[in-house]
Amino acid sequence: MPKNIRKKQKTKLNFNYYVLVVITAVFIMVLVLNDFGLITYLKLKNKHKALDEELQRLLAQQNDLRSEINKLQTDQDYIEQIAREKFMMVKPGERVYRVKEEKEIIEN
C-alpha cells in the first residue's frame, strides 16, 4: 500500500477515535447531569433516607401517644401521678412539703 493511503486510513482512525471519545464524554455528562441522572438519583436517595428516618420517629411518637392515651383511660394510679406532678393536687388529709434546693457556691 502506498504511504498516502496508509496516512489517510490512520487519520480516519484517529478521527473516528476522537469522535467516539467525544460522544462517550457527552453521553456520560448527560447521564450524570440531566434531570434523570446520577446526581439527581443520589439527592433523591438521600431525601428518601431522611424521610424514612422521620417516618420511623413519627411512628414511635404515635405509639408513645397511644400508650399515654390508654394509660389515661384505664390506669387510675397513672392519672393520680399526673395530677400530683403537673397540677400539685393532693388527696384529702395529705400534706405537701416543699423542699428548697441549696445553690452551690463555686470558689475560684
DOVO-665267 format. One record per residue: residue number from 1; residue in one letter; x, y negated, z negated of N, C-alpha, C in turn. Coordinates in steps of 0.2 Angstrom, whole numbers, plus 2048, in hexadecimal, padded with zeros to 3 digits. Example, Ala and Ser with C-alpha at 12.3 -4.5 7.8 and 13.67 -1.06 7.14 Angstrom:
# residues 2
<node i="1" aa="A" n_east="842" n_north="81C" n_up="7D9" ca_east="83E" ca_north="816" ca_up="7D9" c_east="842" c_north="810" c_up="7D9"/>
<node i="2" aa="S" n_east="840" n_north="80B" n_up="7DD" ca_east="844" ca_north="805" ca_up="7DC" c_east="840" c_north="800" c_up="7D9"/>
# end
This chain:
# residues 108
<node i="1" aa="M" n_east="804" n_north="806" n_up="800" ca_east="800" ca_north="800" ca_up="800" c_east="804" c_north="7FA" c_up="800"/>
<node i="2" aa="P" n_east="802" n_north="7F5" n_up="804" ca_east="806" ca_north="7EF" ca_up="804" c_east="805" c_north="7EB" c_up="7FD"/>
<node i="3" aa="K" n_east="80A" n_north="7E7" n_up="7FC" ca_east="80A" ca_north="7E3" ca_up="7F5" c_east="804" c_north="7DE" c_up="7F5"/>
<node i="4" aa="N" n_east="802" n_north="7DC" n_up="7FA" ca_east="7FD" ca_north="7D7" ca_up="7FA" c_east="7F6" c_north="7DA" c_up="7F8"/>
<node i="5" aa="I" n_east="7F5" n_north="7E0" n_up="7FA" ca_east="7EF" ca_north="7E4" ca_up="7F8" c_east="7EF" c_north="7E6" c_up="7F0"/>
<node i="6" aa="R" n_east="7F5" n_north="7E8" n_up="7EE" ca_east="7F6" ca_north="7EA" ca_up="7E7" c_east="7F5" c_north="7E4" c_up="7E3"/>
<node i="7" aa="K" n_east="7F8" n_north="7DE" n_up="7E5" ca_east="7F7" ca_north="7D8" ca_up="7E1" c_east="7F0" c_north="7D6" c_up="7E1"/>
<node i="8" aa="K" n_east="7EC" n_north="7D7" n_up="7E6" ca_east="7E5" ca_north="7D5" ca_up="7E6" c_east="7E1" c_north="7DA" c_up="7E1"/>
<node i="9" aa="Q" n_east="7E3" n_north="7E0" n_up="7E2" ca_east="7DF" ca_north="7E5" ca_up="7DD" c_east="7E1" c_north="7E3" c_up="7D6"/>
<node i="10" aa="K" n_east="7E7" n_north="7E2" n_up="7D4" ca_east="7E9" ca_north="7E0" ca_up="7CE" c_east="7E6" c_north="7DA" c_up="7CB"/>
<node i="11" aa="T" n_east="7E5" n_north="7D5" n_up="7D0" ca_east="7E2" ca_north="7CF" ca_up="7CE" c_east="7DA" c_north="7D0" c_up="7CD"/>
<node i="12" aa="K" n_east="7D7" n_north="7D4" n_up="7D1" ca_east="7D0" ca_north="7D6" ca_up="7D0" c_east="7CF" c_north="7DA" c_up="7CA"/>
<node i="13" aa="L" n_east="7D4" n_north="7DE" n_up="7C8" ca_east="7D3" ca_north="7E2" ca_up="7C1" c_east="7D4" c_north="7DD" c_up="7BB"/>
<node i="14" aa="N" n_east="7D9" n_north="7D8" n_up="7BC" ca_east="7D9" ca_north="7D4" ca_up="7B6" c_east="7D3" c_north="7CF" c_up="7B6"/>
<node i="15" aa="F" n_east="7D0" n_north="7CD" n_up="7BC" ca_east="7CA" ca_north="7C9" ca_up="7BB" c_east="7C4" c_north="7CD" c_up="7B8"/>
<node i="16" aa="N" n_east="7C4" n_north="7D3" n_up="7BA" ca_east="7BE" ca_north="7D8" ca_up="7B8" c_east="7BF" c_north="7D9" c_up="7B0"/>
<node i="17" aa="Y" n_east="7C6" n_north="7D9" n_up="7AE" ca_east="7C7" ca_north="7DA" ca_up="7A7" c_east="7C5" c_north="7D4" c_up="7A3"/>
<node i="18" aa="Y" n_east="7C7" n_north="7CE" n_up="7A5" ca_east="7C5" ca_north="7C8" ca_up="7A2" c_east="7BD" c_north="7C7" c_up="7A2"/>
<node i="19" aa="V" n_east="7BA" n_north="7C8" n_up="7A7" ca_east="7B3" ca_north="7C8" ca_up="7A8" c_east="7B0" c_north="7CD" c_up="7A2"/>
<node i="20" aa="L" n_east="7B2" n_north="7D3" n_up="7A2" ca_east="7B0" ca_north="7D7" ca_up="79D" c_east="7B1" c_north="7D5" c_up="796"/>
<node i="21" aa="V" n_east="7B7" n_north="7D2" n_up="795" ca_east="7B8" ca_north="7CF" ca_up="78E" c_east="7B4" c_north="7C9" c_up="78C"/>
<node i="22" aa="V" n_east="7B2" n_north="7C5" n_up="791" ca_east="7AE" ca_north="7BF" ca_up="790" c_east="7A7" c_north="7C1" c_up="78F"/>
<node i="23" aa="I" n_east="7A4" n_north="7C6" n_up="793" ca_east="79E" ca_north="7C9" ca_up="792" c_east="79D" c_north="7CC" c_up="78B"/>
<node i="24" aa="T" n_east="7A2" n_north="7D0" n_up="789" ca_east="7A2" ca_north="7D3" ca_up="783" c_east="7A2" c_north="7CE" c_up="77D"/>
<node i="25" aa="A" n_east="7A6" n_north="7C9" n_up="77E" ca_east="7A6" ca_north="7C4" ca_up="778" c_east="79F" c_north="7C0" c_up="778"/>
<node i="26" aa="V" n_east="79C" n_north="7BE" n_up="77E" ca_east="796" ca_north="7BB" ca_up="77E" c_east="791" c_north="7C0" c_up="77A"/>
<node i="27" aa="F" n_east="791" n_north="7C6" n_up="77C" ca_east="78C" ca_north="7CB" ca_up="779" c_east="78D" c_north="7CB" c_up="772"/>
<node i="28" aa="I" n_east="793" n_north="7CB" n_up="76F" ca_east="794" ca_north="7CC" ca_up="768" c_east="792" c_north="7C5" c_up="765"/>
<node i="29" aa="M" n_east="793" n_north="7C0" n_up="768" ca_east="791" ca_north="7B9" ca_up="765" c_east="789" c_north="7B9" c_up="764"/>
<node i="30" aa="V" n_east="786" n_north="7BB" n_up="76A" ca_east="77F" ca_north="7BB" ca_up="76A" c_east="77C" c_north="7C0" c_up="765"/>
<node i="31" aa="L" n_east="77F" n_north="7C6" n_up="764" ca_east="77D" ca_north="7CB" ca_up="75F" c_east="77E" c_north="7C8" c_up="758"/>
<node i="32" aa="V" n_east="783" n_north="7C5" n_up="757" ca_east="784" ca_north="7C2" ca_up="750" c_east="780" c_north="7BC" c_up="74E"/>
<node i="33" aa="L" n_east="780" n_north="7B7" n_up="753" ca_east="77D" ca_north="7B0" ca_up="752" c_east="776" c_north="7AF" c_up="753"/>
<node i="34" aa="N" n_east="773" n_north="7B3" n_up="757" ca_east="76C" ca_north="7B2" ca_up="759" c_east="767" c_north="7B3" c_up="753"/>
<node i="35" aa="D" n_east="760" n_north="7B2" n_up="754" ca_east="75B" ca_north="7B2" ca_up="74F" c_east="75A" c_north="7B9" c_up="74D"/>
<node i="36" aa="F" n_east="75C" n_north="7BE" n_up="751" ca_east="75B" ca_north="7C5" ca_up="74F" c_east="762" c_north="7C8" c_up="74E"/>
<node i="37" aa="G" n_east="767" n_north="7C4" n_up="74C" ca_east="76E" ca_north="7C7" ca_up="74C" c_east="770" c_north="7C9" c_up="745"/>
<node i="38" aa="L" n_east="776" n_north="7CA" n_up="745" ca_east="779" ca_north="7CD" ca_up="73E" c_east="779" c_north="7C9" c_up="739"/>
<node i="39" aa="I" n_east="77B" n_north="7C2" n_up="73A" ca_east="77A" ca_north="7BD" ca_up="734" c_east="773" c_north="7BD" c_up="731"/>
<node i="40" aa="T" n_east="76E" n_north="7BC" n_up="736" ca_east="768" ca_north="7BC" ca_up="733" c_east="766" c_north="7C2" c_up="730"/>
<node i="41" aa="Y" n_east="768" n_north="7C8" n_up="732" ca_east="766" ca_north="7CE" ca_up="72F" c_east="769" c_north="7CE" c_up="728"/>
<node i="42" aa="L" n_east="76F" n_north="7CC" n_up="727" ca_east="773" ca_north="7CC" ca_up="720" c_east="76F" c_north="7C7" c_up="71C"/>
<node i="43" aa="K" n_east="76D" n_north="7C1" n_up="71E" ca_east="769" ca_north="7BC" ca_up="71A" c_east="763" c_north="7BF" c_up="718"/>
<node i="44" aa="L" n_east="75F" n_north="7C3" n_up="71C" ca_east="759" ca_north="7C6" ca_up="71B" c_east="75A" c_north="7CB" c_up="716"/>
<node i="45" aa="K" n_east="75F" n_north="7CF" n_up="716" ca_east="760" ca_north="7D5" ca_up="712" c_east="762" c_north="7D2" c_up="70B"/>
<node i="46" aa="N" n_east="766" n_north="7CD" n_up="70A" ca_east="767" ca_north="7CA" ca_up="704" c_east="760" c_north="7C7" c_up="701"/>
<node i="47" aa="K" n_east="75C" n_north="7C4" n_up="705" ca_east="756" ca_north="7C1" ca_up="702" c_east="751" c_north="7C7" c_up="700"/>
<node i="48" aa="H" n_east="751" n_north="7CC" n_up="704" ca_east="74D" ca_north="7D2" ca_up="702" c_east="74F" c_north="7D5" c_up="6FB"/>
<node i="49" aa="K" n_east="756" n_north="7D5" n_up="6FA" ca_east="759" ca_north="7D8" ca_up="6F4" c_east="757" c_north="7D3" c_up="6EE"/>
<node i="50" aa="A" n_east="757" n_north="7CD" n_up="6EF" ca_east="755" ca_north="7C8" ca_up="6EA" c_east="74E" c_north="7C8" c_up="6E8"/>
<node i="51" aa="L" n_east="74A" n_north="7C9" n_up="6ED" ca_east="742" ca_north="7C9" ca_up="6EC" c_east="741" c_north="7D0" c_up="6E9"/>
<node i="52" aa="D" n_east="744" n_north="7D5" n_up="6EB" ca_east="743" ca_north="7DC" ca_up="6E7" c_east="745" c_north="7DB" c_up="6E0"/>
<node i="53" aa="E" n_east="74A" n_north="7D8" n_up="6DE" ca_east="74C" ca_north="7D7" ca_up="6D7" c_east="747" c_north="7D3" c_up="6D3"/>
<node i="54" aa="E" n_east="744" n_north="7CE" n_up="6D7" ca_east="73F" ca_north="7CA" ca_up="6D4" c_east="739" c_north="7CE" c_up="6D3"/>
<node i="55" aa="L" n_east="737" n_north="7D2" n_up="6D7" ca_east="731" ca_north="7D6" ca_up="6D7" c_east="732" c_north="7DB" c_up="6D1"/>
<node i="56" aa="Q" n_east="738" n_north="7DE" n_up="6D0" ca_east="739" ca_north="7E2" ca_up="6CA" c_east="738" c_north="7DF" c_up="6C4"/>
<node i="57" aa="R" n_east="73B" n_north="7D9" n_up="6C4" ca_east="73A" ca_north="7D4" ca_up="6BD" c_east="733" c_north="7D3" c_up="6BC"/>
<node i="58" aa="L" n_east="72F" n_north="7D1" n_up="6C1" ca_east="728" ca_north="7CF" ca_up="6C0" c_east="724" c_north="7D5" c_up="6BE"/>
<node i="59" aa="L" n_east="726" n_north="7DB" n_up="6C1" ca_east="722" ca_north="7E1" ca_up="6BF" c_east="723" c_north="7E3" c_up="6B8"/>
<node i="60" aa="A" n_east="72A" n_north="7E2" n_up="6B5" ca_east="72B" ca_north="7E3" ca_up="6AE" c_east="728" c_north="7DE" c_up="6AA"/>
<node i="61" aa="Q" n_east="727" n_north="7D8" n_up="6AC" ca_east="724" ca_north="7D3" ca_up="6A8" c_east="71C" c_north="7D4" c_up="6A8"/>
<node i="62" aa="Q" n_east="71A" n_north="7D7" n_up="6AD" ca_east="712" ca_north="7D9" ca_up="6AE" c_east="711" c_north="7DE" c_up="6A9"/>
<node i="63" aa="N" n_east="716" n_north="7E3" n_up="6A9" ca_east="715" ca_north="7E9" ca_up="6A4" c_east="715" c_north="7E7" c_up="69D"/>
<node i="64" aa="D" n_east="71A" n_north="7E2" n_up="69B" ca_east="71A" ca_north="7DF" ca_up="694" c_east="714" c_north="7DC" c_up="692"/>
<node i="65" aa="L" n_east="711" n_north="7D8" n_up="697" ca_east="70B" ca_north="7D4" ca_up="696" c_east="705" c_north="7D9" c_up="695"/>
<node i="66" aa="R" n_east="705" n_north="7DE" n_up="699" ca_east="6FF" ca_north="7E3" ca_up="698" c_east="700" c_north="7E6" c_up="691"/>
<node i="67" aa="S" n_east="706" n_north="7E8" n_up="68F" ca_east="707" ca_north="7EB" ca_up="688" c_east="705" c_north="7E6" c_up="683"/>
<node i="68" aa="E" n_east="706" n_north="7DF" n_up="684" ca_east="704" ca_north="7DA" ca_up="67F" c_east="6FD" c_north="7DA" c_up="67F"/>
<node i="69" aa="I" n_east="6F9" n_north="7DA" n_up="684" ca_east="6F2" ca_north="7D9" ca_up="684" c_east="6EF" c_north="7DF" c_up="681"/>
<node i="70" aa="N" n_east="6F2" n_north="7E5" n_up="682" ca_east="6EF" ca_north="7EB" ca_up="67F" c_east="6F0" c_north="7EB" c_up="677"/>
<node i="71" aa="K" n_east="6F6" n_north="7E9" n_up="675" ca_east="6F7" ca_north="7E8" ca_up="66E" c_east="6F2" c_north="7E3" c_up="66B"/>
<node i="72" aa="L" n_east="6F1" n_north="7DD" n_up="66E" ca_east="6ED" ca_north="7D8" ca_up="66C" c_east="6E5" c_north="7DB" c_up="66B"/>
<node i="73" aa="Q" n_east="6E4" n_north="7DF" n_up="670" ca_east="6DD" ca_north="7E2" ca_up="670" c_east="6DC" c_north="7E8" c_up="66B"/>
<node i="74" aa="T" n_east="6E1" n_north="7EB" n_up="669" ca_east="6E0" ca_north="7F2" ca_up="665" c_east="6E4" c_north="7F2" c_up="65F"/>
<node i="75" aa="D" n_east="6EA" n_north="7EE" n_up="65E" ca_east="6EE" ca_north="7EF" ca_up="658" c_east="6ED" c_north="7EA" c_up="653"/>
<node i="76" aa="Q" n_east="6E9" n_north="7EB" n_up="64E" ca_east="6E8" ca_north="7E6" ca_up="649" c_east="6EE" c_north="7E4" c_up="645"/>
<node i="77" aa="D" n_east="6F3" n_north="7E8" n_up="644" ca_east="6F9" ca_north="7E6" ca_up="640" c_east="6FD" c_north="7E1" c_up="645"/>
<node i="78" aa="Y" n_east="6FD" n_north="7E2" n_up="64B" ca_east="700" ca_north="7DD" ca_up="650" c_east="6FD" c_north="7D7" c_up="650"/>
<node i="79" aa="I" n_east="6F6" n_north="7D7" n_up="650" ca_east="6F3" ca_north="7D0" ca_up="650" c_east="6F4" c_north="7CC" c_up="649"/>
<node i="80" aa="E" n_east="6F4" n_north="7D0" n_up="643" ca_east="6F6" ca_north="7CD" ca_up="63D" c_east="6FD" c_north="7CA" c_up="63D"/>
<node i="81" aa="Q" n_east="702" n_north="7CE" n_up="640" ca_east="709" ca_north="7CB" ca_up="641" c_east="709" c_north="7C5" c_up="645"/>
<node i="82" aa="I" n_east="706" n_north="7C5" n_up="64B" ca_east="706" ca_north="7BF" ca_up="64F" c_east="702" c_north="7B9" c_up="64B"/>
<node i="83" aa="A" n_east="6FD" n_north="7BA" n_up="647" ca_east="6FA" ca_north="7B5" ca_up="644" c_east="6FE" c_north="7B2" c_up="63E"/>
<node i="84" aa="R" n_east="702" n_north="7B6" n_up="63B" ca_east="707" ca_north="7B4" ca_up="636" c_east="70D" c_north="7B0" c_up="639"/>
<node i="85" aa="E" n_east="710" n_north="7B3" n_up="63E" ca_east="716" ca_north="7AF" ca_up="641" c_east="714" c_north="7A9" c_up="645"/>
<node i="86" aa="K" n_east="70F" n_north="7A9" n_up="649" ca_east="70E" ca_north="7A3" ca_up="64D" c_east="709" c_north="79E" c_up="64A"/>
<node i="87" aa="F" n_east="705" n_north="7A0" n_up="646" ca_east="700" ca_north="79C" ca_up="643" c_east="700" c_north="79B" c_up="63C"/>
<node i="88" aa="M" n_east="705" n_north="79E" n_up="639" ca_east="706" ca_north="79D" ca_up="631" c_east="700" c_north="79E" c_up="62D"/>
<node i="89" aa="M" n_east="6FD" n_north="7A4" n_up="62F" ca_east="6F6" ca_north="7A6" ca_up="62C" c_east="6F8" c_north="7AA" c_up="626"/>
<node i="90" aa="V" n_east="6F4" n_north="7AB" n_up="621" ca_east="6F5" ca_north="7AF" ca_up="61B" c_east="6EF" c_north="7B2" c_up="61A"/>
<node i="91" aa="K" n_east="6EF" n_north="7B8" n_up="616" ca_east="6E9" ca_north="7BB" ca_up="614" c_east="6E7" c_north="7B8" c_up="60D"/>
<node i="92" aa="P" n_east="6E1" n_north="7B8" n_up="60C" ca_east="6DF" ca_north="7B5" ca_up="605" c_east="6E2" c_north="7B8" c_up="5FF"/>
<node i="93" aa="G" n_east="6E5" n_north="7B4" n_up="5FB" ca_east="6E9" ca_north="7B6" ca_up="5F5" c_east="6F0" c_north="7B6" c_up="5F6"/>
<node i="94" aa="E" n_east="6F3" n_north="7B6" n_up="5FD" ca_east="6FA" ca_north="7B6" ca_up="5FE" c_east="6FD" c_north="7AF" c_up="5FD"/>
<node i="95" aa="R" n_east="703" n_north="7AF" n_up="5FB" ca_east="707" ca_north="7A9" ca_up="5FB" c_east="70D" c_north="7A9" c_up="600"/>
<node i="96" aa="V" n_east="70E" n_north="7A3" n_up="602" ca_east="713" ca_north="7A2" ca_up="607" c_east="719" c_north="79E" c_up="604"/>
<node i="97" aa="Y" n_east="71F" n_north="7A1" n_up="605" ca_east="725" ca_north="79E" ca_up="602" c_east="729" c_north="79C" c_up="608"/>
<node i="98" aa="R" n_east="72B" n_north="796" n_up="608" ca_east="72F" ca_north="794" ca_up="60E" c_east="736" c_north="793" c_up="60B"/>
<node i="99" aa="V" n_east="73B" n_north="795" n_up="60F" ca_east="742" ca_north="795" ca_up="60D" c_east="746" c_north="791" c_up="612"/>
<node i="100" aa="K" n_east="749" n_north="78C" n_up="60F" ca_east="74D" ca_north="787" ca_up="613" c_east="754" c_north="78A" c_up="614"/>
<node i="101" aa="E" n_east="756" n_north="789" n_up="61A" ca_east="75D" ca_north="78C" ca_up="61C" c_east="762" c_north="786" c_up="61A"/>
<node i="102" aa="E" n_east="768" n_north="788" n_up="617" ca_east="76D" ca_north="783" ca_up="616" c_east="771" c_north="782" c_up="61C"/>
<node i="103" aa="K" n_east="773" n_north="77C" n_up="61D" ca_east="777" ca_north="77B" ca_up="623" c_east="77E" c_north="77C" c_up="621"/>
<node i="104" aa="E" n_east="782" n_north="77F" n_up="625" ca_east="789" ca_north="780" ca_up="624" c_east="78D" c_north="779" c_up="626"/>
<node i="105" aa="I" n_east="792" n_north="778" n_up="621" ca_east="796" ca_north="772" ca_up="622" c_east="79D" c_north="775" c_up="625"/>
<node i="106" aa="I" n_east="79E" n_north="772" n_up="62B" ca_east="7A5" ca_north="774" ca_up="62E" c_east="7AA" c_north="76F" c_up="62C"/>
<node i="107" aa="E" n_east="7AF" n_north="772" n_up="629" ca_east="7B5" ca_north="76E" ca_up="627" c_east="7BA" c_north="76E" c_up="62D"/>
<node i="108" aa="N" n_east="7BD" n_north="768" n_up="62E" ca_east="7C2" ca_north="768" ca_up="633" c_east="7C9" c_north="769" c_up="630"/>
# end
